C-alpha cells in the first residue's frame, strides 16, 4: 500500500500541476495558446500515467479509479476550461508609487491559491486574475475591490508576478476590446 501511495504522489501530485503553476506556465511557456497548453498537459499526464503503471504494475482501469489520478485529471480539465474562457477587459492597475491606470487586460477567471503548508485543511480563497501585456512584457495581477478607487469604488488589480518573453519565442496576444452595439451600455438602457 505504501508503494502505491508513494508512486501516486510522485506521478500525480507534481508541483508543476498546481493551479498556480499551470496559470504561470500558460503565460510564460504557452503564450496564452490554449491548444499548446492542452497538448502539453495531455502529454505530461500520459507520461505520469505510464510512470505510475510501470512502477506499480496496475492496469489503466485500476489507475483511473485512484482519487489522486482523478483529481489531477479534473484539475487539468478545469484549468483548460478557464484558459479557453479568457476575455479582454479593462481594469485599474495599481503600481507601487504611482496612481491607478486603466489598462486593457486579459481576464483569466478565478484560480485557487497554493495549498496550505502548515497542515491546515482550508485553502486560501480563490482570486480573480488578470494579465496585462504589451506583447513582450507581461504582468499577472489578482483583482481586489477597492471602495475608494475612482471615487465610488472599483476593481483594481494588484501585482502577483511579472516577466517577459523573448522575441525568438513569439509574442503574447494583445487584449483588444471591441465596441459593438449589442454590448454597449446604451444598448441595455433601451
N, C-alpha and C positions, 0 to 999 in steps of 0.2 A: 504494500500500500504506500509506503514512504517513497519507493522508487517511482511509482505512478504519479504521486503528488509533485515530487521534485521535477520530473520530466514535464509535467503540465505547467508548472511555474516557469521553467526555463523557456518553453515553447510559446506559451500564450499570455504571459504576464510581463512582456518586454516593455521597458520604459519608453521605447520609441512608438509604442502603440497606445499611449495615453491620449486623451482628447487634446491636451495642451500641446503635446509633441506633434500630433497629426496636424493641428492648426498651424503650428510653426513651419512644418515641412510643406504644407500647402502653399505657403508664401515663398519660402526660400528655396525649396527644392523642385516644386512642381509648377511654379509661376502662375498660380491661380487656375491651372488647367485641370478640371475635374476628371477628364479621361486619363490623363497621366497619373493622377492620384489613384484612381480606381485600378489601373493596370499595375502600378507599383505595389499597392496594398494587397491586391489579389495574389501577386507573385510571392510577397512576403508571407501571407497566410498559407499558401501552398507549401512553401519551404518549412514553415513552422510545423505544419501537419505531418509532412514527410519525416522531419527530425523526430517528432513525438512518436510516430508509429514505429520507426526503426529502433528507438530507444526502449519502448515498452512492449512491442510485439502485438499491440492491439490493432484490430482492423479499423477501417474508416467508419463503419457504423457505430462501433463502440466508442470511438474517439468523439464523434459528433454528439453523443449523449452526455459528455462531460460538461459540467457547468462552466469551467474555465474557457473551454473552446467556444461554447455557446455565447458567453459574454463578449469574447473578442470579436466574433462574427457580428454580433449586434452592434458593438461599438463602431466597427468599421462601417457598417451599413448606415448607422445614424450620422456619422461624420461625413460620409459621402453625400447623404441627403442634404445636410447643412451646406456643404461646399457647393453643391449644384444650385442651391437656393440663394446664393449671394445676389445682392441687388445694390445698385448705385443709389446714393442718397447724399444729403448734406448734413454736416454735424459741426458743432463748435469744437474746435481743437484747442485744448488748453496746453500752452507751452510754458515751462518754468520761466519766470521773469518777464513774461510778455502778456499782452492782452489776448483774449479768446479770438480766434479767427475762424470764420465759416469757410469750410472746405468741402469739396466733393470727396466722398469716401466710398469704399465698398462696405456695405453692411453684411456681416458674416453670420449673424444669428447668435444664439446662446451656446456657450461652451462651458463645460464643467472645469472647476479648478483642480489642482493637484489633490491626490488623496492625502488625508492627514498622516503625518509621520509620528504622531505621539500616541498612537494606539486608539484614538477616538474613532467612533464609527460614523460620525457625520462628516460630510464634505463641506467645503466652502460653497456658498451659493453660486448658482450659475450666473454668468455675466454676459451681457451683450457685447460683442466685439465688432470693431470697425477697422478698416485698413485704409490708410492714406498712402498714395504712391504718385510719383511723377514719372514712373516707368522704370527708373533705375533705383532710386532710394525708396524706402518704404518705412512706415511706422505702424505698428499694431497697437490699437488702443482698446480699452474697455469703456463702455458707456456708463455714465452716472448722472442722475438727476441733480441739478443744482438749482435750488429755488431762487437764488439771487442772480442767475445769469440772464442777460437781456431784459432786465427789469422785472420780469414776471415769472421767471423760471424757464429752463431749457435743458435738454440733454447735452452734456458736454462729454468729450472723450479724454481719457487720461492715459498717458503713455504706458504701454505694457512691455513693448520690445521694439527694436528698430534695427535696420540693416540696409544692405544694398545688394543689387545683383550685378554681375559682370556682363558687359556688352556682348562678349563672345557667347554667353549662355542664353541670351534673349532678353526681352523686356517684359515687365508686368503690364497687363492691360490697364488702361486708364478708366476710371469710373466716369461715365458720361451720362448726364441727366438729359432726358428727353422731355420736351414740353408738348403735350398733346391736349386737345380739348377734353378728352374723356377723363383725364386725371388731374386737371387743373382745379384749384379751389372754387373758381366761379362756376364750374360745371355742377358742383354739388349744391350750390346755393340756389339754383333754379328750381 
